[in-house]
Amino acid sequence: MEISLKGKKALVGGSSGGIGKAIAQQLATSGASVTLMSRSEDKLKEIVAELPTDQGQLHDYLVVDFSDYQNYKNIISEYFESHFVDILVNNTQGPSAGNALEKKVDDYQEAFDLLFKTVVCTTELALPHMINNKWGRIINVASVSVKEPLSYLALSNSIRASLVTWAKSLATDVGEQQITVNSILTGYFDTERIAQLNAKKAEQLGISQKDVRADMESKVPVKRIGNPKEYGYLVAFLASEQAAYITGTQIPIDGGLLKSL
């Protein structure tokens, strides 16, 4: 099966590294023109310069800070005044780690702005073109923790669960317009985010980061952490014509980590 996204325009959040970068690279490899978003302009420029253009793709980037909602809203609203996208990948950096006893109500509000409001805002702006065109793909990067909460990620557990529920509702509302909405439940992937979380966990437990990673790998049935490229393959498929009958789902990509159905 050959996946072709030639002629499609994609917008990918959090794409200066890790999973977001891998998604952008695979969408571009499949023929899409990709606009990347993150805080680091230098990294964005480097990645855009590396993306393939052999199928006539035109790539671009937006410098945004998802943690500053009002400023983000202004920038993304201005972008959609003169642009449209066929494929929207909602992905942001994660909120700070910590358990439920460590987090206060203001922390939850900040996480809500970061993980929920930015996604809803961007999706609302992207939908008019998709509805008019009767074709669209909305893909949300979520976490396995919405099914099996991780004690040290109380903010992510809570807000990503609401995001997935919203996405399920949206899928029902836009299905008739041939727009699909899916959420990916992310397991352990070899990214800077995992390294940061492992460093904090190692400090709390008084053990090495190497031991934390080894313990993490041991809990995954395939006995390894995922390569971000593998994530990109899934997103490219969900963005394709071949996935037109897949919507309203929450798809784990976790090496079998989730124990629940």
TORKOLDO-295300 format. One record per residue: x, y, z of N, C-alpha, C in turn. Coordinates in steps of 0.05 Angstrom, whole numbers, plus 5000, padded with zeros to 4 digits. Layout:
N
XYZXYZXYZ...
# end
This chain:
261
501749765000500050005000501850255000501350424981502750674979501050904989502051055008500651285019501551535005499651664992500251914978498652144990500052354999498752595009499352834991500052774966500852984948498553174944499153434945497153644942495753724968496253574990495053635015496753825031495553995047496954185065496554095094498754085108498553985136499754195155498654215179499554385200500154205224502654215234503554035255504554185279503354155302504254285326506554145339508054295355510354185370512254025353512954145330514453985310517354055307518554185327521454245327523154015338521853795346523253565357521453345364522553115371521052895381518952785362516552725373514352615358513352805337513053055343512153255324513853275300516453275304518353285282518153045264517952805276517652555261515052555245512952665256510452685242510752865217511953095221512253285199513953155177516053015184517852895165516352685148514752525162513352305147511152425129509652625139507652745122508852865097511152995100512553115077513552895059514652685070515552465053513252345037510852345048508552245034507352435014508552675012507752864992506353115001505753145027504253375037506153615040505053855036506354105044505854155073507954195089507654195118508454475129506754575147507454805163507954705191510354765201511154675228510554905248510154825273509655025295511254945320512655135331513855105358515055365366516355365389517555615400520355675388521655465378524455495370524755555340525155805333525355875304527755745291529955745305532455625294531955335286530755185304530254895299528254865276526255035276524255025254525455075227527255265226528555325200530155095191531654965209533254735202531554505191529354455204527654225196526354285169525254525166524054595140525954565117528454635122530554615101531054325094530554135112531153855108528753695096526353815097524053665088524053635058523253395048523253345019521353525004522153594979520453764962520253644934520853384931520953264905518253224892516053264908513353244897511953514895513653724895512553994892511654114918512454004941511654104967512754374973511254534987512154794996511854795027514054805041513954785070514455065083513355095107513555345121513555295152513755505167513555465196512355715209511255675233510155885250511555865278512456095287513656095314511356165334510755975351508556005370509355895398508055985418508455885445505755795455505355535456502855415464502155485493504155545509503655605537502655885542502656055521501656325523499156335505496856265516494456215500493656465484493456695497492456925483494256995459496856995463498657055441498456835420498256585428497956375409495356415392493256485405490656525391490956745370492356955377492757185358494257095334496456945338498156855316496756655298495456455310494156255294491656365279490256555291488056685278488956835254491156975256492257125234493156935212494356715219495256515199492856415182490656355195488356245180486856455164487456705168486256915151487156885122489556765117490556745090491456465083491056265101491855995096489555795103489855555092488055345100489655085102488554885116489954635118487954405114488954185103487253945099487653755122490153765134490953575155491853735179490653705201491353845226492353645246494753675255495853495277496153675301494353625321494453785346496453655365498553795370500653695387502053925401502353915427503754125442505753985461507354155473509054055495507253975518508253795535506753705558506953895581504953895600505154055624507253935643507854085664509753995683508853735697510853575704510253325718509553375747508353185760507653205788505053055794504752975820502352825827500153015835497752895840495453065846495653235871497253135891497653295915499453535911501153515891503053735885501753955869499653895854498554095836496154245848496054505842493954675852492054755828489854885835487854945815488955115792490755295799491955465777493655295758494855085768496354905751494554775730492154695740490254565721489254765700488855015708488055215689490155255667492655275675494855305656494955065637494554825648494654585632492254575613489954675622487554685605488054865581489255095586489855285564491755155545493755015555495854895538494854665522493454475535492854225522490054225509488254385519485454375509484754625493485054855504484155095490485655145464488255095464489755145439488754955417488154705425487154505405484454585394482654655412479954735403480054985385481655175393481955425378482955365350485055205347486255145321484354985304482954795317481054625302478754795291477654975307475455145298476255315274478755405273479755555251480255395226480955135230481554965207479054845195476954815210474554675201473054805177472755065175471155175153472155085126474755075121475754975095475154685092475554525113475054235111472154185105470354335118467454295113466754375085467754595076467154685049468254495028470554375034471854185015470853905018469353855040468353585046470653385048472753465061475053285065476853415087477653255106479453355126480353135145482653185157483753005177484653165202483553095224484353215250485452995267487953015275489252805290490452935316489652825338490552935364492552755377494752865385496852715400496052725430495252495440494452475468496352275482495352125502497151955518495651715528497151495532495951255544494951315572495851535584495051595611492051675613490751715591487851775593486351515599487551285594486251035601487350915627489950945631491250845655493051075666491851245684493351475693496051415706497951585700500651565711500751755735501551665758501351825782502952075781505152085766506852315765506052515743503852465730502852635708499952715712499352825736496552885743495353085723496753285715495653485697495053365669496953215659496653095633494352885633494252725654492152525657489352665654489052875669486453005671485553145645487353315635486553485612486553335586488353145582488352995558485852815556484852725579482352565579480052735569479952985576477853165566478153215537480653235527481153275499480153035482480752805491479852565477476852545476475452615497472552605498471452815479472553055478471753255460472153165431474353035425474952945398472852735389472052565407470052365401467352505394466652705408464252855403464452995376466753115370467153255345466953065321468052825324468052635303465152575294463352555313460552515306459352745291460052985299458853225287459853285259462353205252463453275226463753035207462852805216463152565200461752585173459452705172457952735148459352905127461253065136462753235118465353095108465552845114467952675106470452785120470152875144472452965161472752755183475152655186475652455207477052595230476452495254477752605279478652365295481252345300482252115315484352215335484552075357486552135378488451895380491051955383493051755387493951755416493851515428494651495456497551405457499251595464502151565462503351415485504951215479506451065500509151195503511151025509513851125514515351145487516251385481517851425457520451575464522451515448525151615453525351915446524452085464524352375459525652525482526052785479527052955500525152965524522652955518520552955540520952715558521252475546521752235563524252265579526352375567528852405581528552595605526952805602526452995624524852865646522852715639521152585659522852365674524552225659526252025672528252145691529252385684531152525701529852595727527352695726525852765751525352525768524452305754523852065768526351945781528551955767531151855778531952005803531552275802532152435825530352375849527852335844525952265866526551995878527351805862527851535872530651485881532451675874535251645882536651425866535951395841537251195824538151335798539551185781540551305757538351325735538751505716536851525694536951275677539251145675539550895660537750685672537650675699535950475712533050535708532350795708529550865703528650785676530350825656529750755629529550445626531350305638531250015637528649905649527850025671525349935683522949995665523050225652520950305633520750105610523050035599523149845576522149575585522749495609521949235619518849205621517449425624514549425627513149415600514549465578513349465552513649175540511449055532511648775522513748735500514148935483516248895462519048965472519249045497521749085511523549305499522249515489523749745480521949985480523150215477521750475475521450525445519250655438518650705410520450905396520850865370522251055354520151255343520651515345518751715335517951665306519651555290518951495262516451315260516251135279513950945279511351105284511551315299509251485305508451625279510451725264509851855239508451685219509151425219507751245200504751225206504051215232501251195239499751445231500951675236499651925230499251955199501251875184501051895155498751715145498451485157496251305149493551435156493251535180490751655188490051905172492152035160491652265144490952195115491151945108490951855080488051785072487651745046485051655036484451385046486451215051486050945060484750925087484851145103483751145130481151295132479751325109477351485108475051385126475151125133472951005149473850975178476051095185476951085213476551365226474751385244474251635258473051585285473451785303472451765330473951565348476351495339477851285353479951405372480851235390483151295408485051065404487151105388488950885380491450895397491950685412494450675427496750605409499050735413501550655400503550635422503850395433505250375459506750115463507149965441508549705444507149505462504449545466502949365482502849435512503749685518503949765546501249765561499149865548496549875562495549585568494649555592493649295600490649275596489349515594486449515591485649485561483149415556482149385529481549665517
# end
